[in-house]
């Protein structure tokens, strides 16, 4: 049922791409999100390197929306490093958000969201009345979406800015093949190697922050990079990318782990890219680069599954994975706040919705082989409300929870780490992902609606959930200020380190958050890491 709905959504997005998205330029706008709804007034004019901008003020936060940090990556700039944005005369009205970047899979945005290849824009949120020279900490947010979908425009930062005195910057970056395609012909004219255009966009956005954020009242010496899921992976990669050195000071990694398997090599990506180019009609290696830059976007999307996605290591832009750079001491060291949701794999698990008790055992034995008996003993059906509930927790622990713990422990050997688990059994899920009759609380991405004025949530937060949201915003804001999430009036959050029983802050609704030492036992990590 959900798979069919997602296919229908992809068809709807494709229809958007065919006409309006390709004609949207730097002045393109989308309907104001909930974050910009309600009464507002003009915010002060700020001068950027490209020209003056005037934002809007609402709910105690100034918003400067749709600011270009790079030139539109179209025509000869498609499959190329980000270029400097054009400048303008006069005052640009920064009161509407940009389109999302072209989507290579459905579900990362709502159906009505405009999309375009011309999408390298960011939004700046600051406490209302902030002046140049205020030197407020800055948090730069990179959205998730499997590197194929999503957008920064659905993460309103107004509440965090107003409540914590942090300037929040949310960023669009290229997705899918446009962000991650490697090919020998593209590498030949891409300094640093192809396959990392999205990461180049992210570095460019951080450079924009260094060049401009002081005029908004930000402190260029106190920048936190943050992201969730694929955005968390971006944060991990930025800690390994040499050109990102000096562009940030702290890191927040949500629902992603930094020291696990390495990204693909540039060589492997190029091999995959040759096959992808031929699939989209670019069969002559000598003219492949020019052909790819002229290809119809829907053709690129149609062959999304035929190239090697994600970051590529081996070129001068990203010579090493974070694990390699971490081990040899060449990484961009930073304090880290990291964690995950209690039941990550409830999201996108509709295939198990009708699992029977017999099917549960069969699935476990098929997936885990010699380990199956230990898994069935650790996760008896009597402990769960349904086979679906059991299998999604098994897959959460096997694929995410314990590897995230292992990564955080590794990081803690060389830097300050604070670890959390989001565990609100009442939390809503993402728009479009609810499964009738199934508990979707604590699924992957559940925490996002608590941190941002998030427009992809299934439903608004309740008063009890808002209390947790306020607490989390203050923790995240405190970390951006000082590198520690501890803040007055909230439960003390200890460092995550050996010798302290690996203490984890469990974030629970209605002020019930507490420190736990049972995380490994709760997720049966002895089964998965033993």
N, C-alpha and C positions, 0 to 999 in steps of 0.2 A: 504493500500500500504506500509506504513512505517512499520507496524507490521510484514508483510510478509518479508520485507527486514531485520528486526532485527532477525527474526527466521532463515533466511538464514545465517546471520552473526554468530549466535550462533552455527549453524551447522559447519560453517567454523572454529570457535574457537575450537569446540569439536574435529575436525580433527587434529588441532594442538596439543591438549592435549594428544591425544592417543599415539603419538610416540615421537616427538622431545622434547616436554616440560618436559617429565619425565626423560629424560636422561641428561638434562642440569645441570651442576654442578657449582661450584664456579667460574670457568673460563668462564662460558657461556657469550656470547656477543650477542648484537643485532646490526643491521645496525645503523650507526650513524644517529641521528636525525638531523633535520635542525639546532638545537642548536649547534651541533658539526661539521656542514658542513663547507667546505671551508678550507683555509690554517690554519695550526696549527703547534705548536712546543711543545717540551717536557716541562712540568712544573717542578719546583724543587721537589726533593724527600722529602717526609714528613714521619716521623716515627709515626705510630699509635701503640696502645697497642698490635695489632696482628702482626705487621710487617711494613716494609717500603713500601710506595706507590709512584708511579710517575704518575702524571696526564698529561694533555695537556693544552696548552694556545692558545686561539683564541679570537679575538674581545675584547681585554683588560680584559679578565677574565681567571683565572686558573680554570680548571675543573678536579675534582678527582671523577671518575665515578665507580659505581659498588662496593662500599666498604661494606664488610660484617659487620653488627652490631650485628648479632646473628648467631648461627649455623643453617644449613638448617633444617626446621621444618618437617622432614620426618621420616618415620618408627616410632620408639618409641618416637620421639619428635613431631609427629603430635598430635594435641589436648593436648599440653603441653606448659608450660611457655617457653619463649625464653631462649635458653642456650647460653653460651659464644661462640663466633666464634673461629674457629681454627686459630692458628698462622702459619706463614710461614717464611722461610728464604729467604734472598735475597730481591730483589725489585719486588713488584707486579706492573704490568702495569695497571694503573687505567684509561684507555683510552676508554673503552666501557661500556655501561650501562648493567645492569642485565636484566633478563626477568621480565615481570610483574608477579604478583601473579596470581594463578589460578583464572579464571573469572567464576563467578556463574550466570552471566547474560551478554548478549551482549551489545555492544555500548560504553563501557568504554575505548576501545582501537581500533586502526585500525586492519584490518584483518591480516596483515602481522606481527603484534607484537608477538614475542615469549612469551610464558607463562610457568610457572613452579611452583611447590610447593616449590622449592628451590629459594626463592625470597626475603629473608630478607636482602636487601642491601639498601644503600642510596648513593646519589650523593652530593658532596660538590662543591659549586661555590664561588670563592673569587675574589676580585679585583686583577688583574695581578701584581705580584711583592710583594704581602703581605708577611710579615715575621713573624716568631714566636714573640710573645710579642706585636704585633700591637694592640691587644685588640679591634678588630672591633666587632660591634654588630652582633648577629647571629639571623637568622630567619629560623625556622624549619617548613616545609610545609607538611601538611597531605592532600592528595588528596580526592576528593569526588567520588561519584559513588554508592550511596545507600548502602554502606557497602558490595556490591556484585560484583563490577566491578571497573575498573580504575587502575591507576598506577602512582607512582611518577615520572617515567622516562619521561613522556610527558610534564613536567613542567621545562623547562630549566631556570636556575636562573642566567645565565651569564649577561644579560642586567641589571637586578636589582643590581647585585654585582658591575658591572663596573660603573653604574651611581650613586650609593648611598653609596658605601663603606660599604655595608652589606654583610656578609657571608651567603649564602643561602644553606640550606640543604633540599633536597627533599627525601621523605621516602616511601618505599613500606611497606605494612603491610598485614597480612593475611585477606582474604575476605570470605564472605559467611559462610557456615557451618564451614569451617576450622578456621575462625576467631571468630565465635560467637555461636557455638553449646554448649549448656549446657546439662549435663546428670549426674545423681547421681554417676555413676561409674567414670566419668571423674572428678567430684568434689572431689571424695575420694582420688585421687592422684594428685590433682592440688591445691597447697597452694593458699588460697584466693578464691577458688571456680572456677568452669568452666564457660564458656560462654563469657569470656572477653579476649580471646587470642590476638585479634587484639589490644585491649587497652594495654595489657602487652607488645606487640611488640612496641607500640608507646612510652611507658615508657622506654623500653630498648633502643630505638633510642635516647631519650633524655639523658639517662645515658651515652651512647656512646659519645654524644656531650660534656657532662661534663668531660669525661675522655680523650678526644682526640682533641677537637676543638682548644684549646690554641696553639697547635703545628701548626695549619693552620693559626694562627693569630687571632683567635676569643676570645671573652671575655665571660667566663663561667658565669659571673655575669650579663650579659646583653643578655638574650635569649628570643626571642619572638616566641611563638607557633602560627601558623596560619593555617587556613583550610577553605574550601568552601563546602557547602552542607553537605554530611556525614562527610567530614573532619572538617567542622565547628562544627558539633556535637561532634567529637572527642575532639576538643579544649574545648568545654563546659564540657565534661566528665573529662578531665584532670584537670580542675579546682576543681573537686570534689574528685579525687582519691588521697588518702593519700600518696602513694609512689611517686607521681609526685611533691610533695611539695619540693620547693627549686631547681627544675630542669628548671624553666622558670620564667620570670619576667613580661611579657606582653602578651596579647592575641589579635588575629585578628580572628573574626568570620564572615564569608561571607555566606549569604543566609542560615542561620540557626539561631535558637533562643534557648537560654539557659534555660529560666525559665518557660517553658511550661510543657507539660505532662511528667511524669517521665518514665524512661526506665522500661522494664519488670523486675519483680522480679526473683531472681535466682530460687526460687521454681517453678514459672510458666515456666521458661525456661527449667528446668529439666524435668518437666512433658511433655513438647513438645518434648524434646530430646529423651525421651524413645520411643515415637511414631515414630520419625524420624529414630532412630536406627533400629527399626523393619522394617520400610519401605525399608531400604537399605540392609536388610538381617541379621542384628545383633539382633536376637530374644531372645538370652539368656542373661538376665541381668548380670549374673555372669561373662560372658566373653565379655560383650559389648564393654568395652574400647579397648581390644586387637583387637576385630573384626573391630571396627571403624578405628583403625590405619592401618588396612590392606585392607580396602575397596578400590575398584577401584575408582579413582577420578571421572570418568564420572558417576558412580553410585551416588556419593555424589551430583554432579551437577544436575542430573536428578530429585532429590527429594528436590531441593532448596526451594520450596514453602511449605514444610511440617514441618518446625521447626520455632521456635520463634527467629527471628533475632534481631540484635542490642545489645547494652550493657545490662548487668544484674546487678541489685543492690541487696544487701543482704549478699554477702560474704565479707570476710575481705579485699579483694582487692578493691572492690567498695561498701562500706557499704551503701552509700547514693547517691541520685541524687544530681545534683548541686543545684536544688531548695531547697532541704532539708538542704544541707550543707551551702548554702547561708543564709537561714533563721536562722540557729543556730550559724553562725559565724565560722564554721569549714572549710570553703572553702579556696582554694589556691588563695587568693586575688591578682588581677592584673588589671592594666588599660586595657580597651577594646576598640578596633576599630571595629565597626560592621555595617552591612548594607545589602542591597539586590538590585536586579535589578528591574526596573520599571514594567516589565510585566513577572514575573517569570514563570507563568503557560502557556506561549506560547510553552515552550518545552514539547514534548511528548503529545501534544494535538491533534494529528491527528484524533482522534475519532470525533472531532467537526468540521472537515474541511468542511463538506457539510451541516452544520446546516442551516436550513431555519428560517425566522422570526417566524413562528409558532412554530418551534422546539425550538427556543431560549426561548420563554415564557414557553413552556412545561417543558424544562430542569430546568429553574429557579424554577418553582412551585414544581417540583419533588424534587429538592435538598434542598429548603429552606422553604418549608411549610408556616407557619404563617408569616414568614418574607418576603415572595415572593413579595408582593405588594410594600413594601419599597425598595426591590432590583430593581424591574422593574422601579420604579420611579427614583432611583439614577443612573441607567444605561440604559437610553432609547436608543433604536437602532439608533435613529437619531444622537447620539453623536459618533457613531462608523462606521467604513468603512464596516463592515459585522457582521453577527451574531457570526461568529467565533471570531472576534476581541473582541466583547462584552463579550462573555462567558469566554474567557480566562482571561480578566481583572477582571471579577466578581470572578473567582476562585483564581486568584492571590491575590486579596484583602481579600477574605474570609479565605483563607488557609495560607497565608504567610505575606503579607505586614503589616497588622494591628497587628498580633501576634508578628511579629518581633519588631514593634514599642513598644508594651507593654512590651516585654522582655527587650529591651534597657532601657526603662524608669525605670523598676525595678532594673536593674544593676546600673543605675546612682545614686541610693540612697546610695550606699555603695562604689562606686569606680568611677574613671574618665572614662567617655565614650565619644567617638567620633562616630558620626552616619553619614552614607552616603546613597545616592540612586544613582545607576548607571542608567543614562538615556541618552543613545546615540541612537537616532532613526535610525541610519544607521548601527548599529553593526551587524557583522555576527553571525551566530549561530554555534552550534557544527557540526562537520562532521557526516553525516548520518541523521541529524534531520531536514533538510530543507523541507518545505511543499510547493509544487508549488503553486504560486499565493497567498501565505500568508506572511504577514509581521512577520518575526521571530526576529526582533530587540528586544533588552532588555530582551530576554528570560533567563531563569535559565542558569547560567554558562557563559553568554555573556561577563562578565568582565575579564575572565581568560586570553584571548588572549591579553589583554591590560597590564597585570601585568607580564607575563612570556613569554619566548620564547616557546610558546605553540604549540604543534604539532597535536592537535585534533580540530583545528579550521576549519570552512567550507572554508574560503578563507583568503588570507593575508589582513592585515589592509591597508587602504589608508593613504595618507599623513596627512589628517585631523584627522583620527583616531589615527595615530601615535603621534600626538600632545597631545591628551588626554592620551594615554598610557604613554608618558613621564611624564606627570603631575601626574598620579596615582602612577607610580613607585616611584617618588620623595616623594609623600605623605606617601606611605607605608614605604619607607626607613627611612624617618624622624621619623615615629612612632617607628620603631625598634631602632633607635638611642636614643630617649629621652622619649618615651611615649606620644608624641604629634606629629600629622601629619604636623604641621605647618612648612613651609620651605620657605626660601627666594625666592621671585619672583613669588610665587603662591598666589591665593586668601586666605585670612585668614579663618581658619577653627575653629569655636568656639566649646567649650564643649557642649555636649548634656545634658541639665539639666533643671529642673523646674525653672521657673522664667525668662527663656530666650526664651520663646515661642518654646521650643523644636526645636532648629535650626539644620537643616540637610544640609550637603554638597551634592548638586546635581552635579554629575559628568557628564559633557556634552562635546561633541566633539569640537575640534578646539579651545580650550581655553575658552569656554563659561561657565565653571563650576561656580556655584554661591551658596550661602547659601539661603535656603528657610525655611519658617515657615508654609507652606501650606501642608505638607506631609499628615497629618491626613485627611484634607479635600479632597485632591487629591484622596485618596484611600477610601473615604467614611467610615472611621473608626467608625463614629457614628452609622452606620448601623450594623457593625460587632461586635463592642464592647459594644454597648448600651444595 
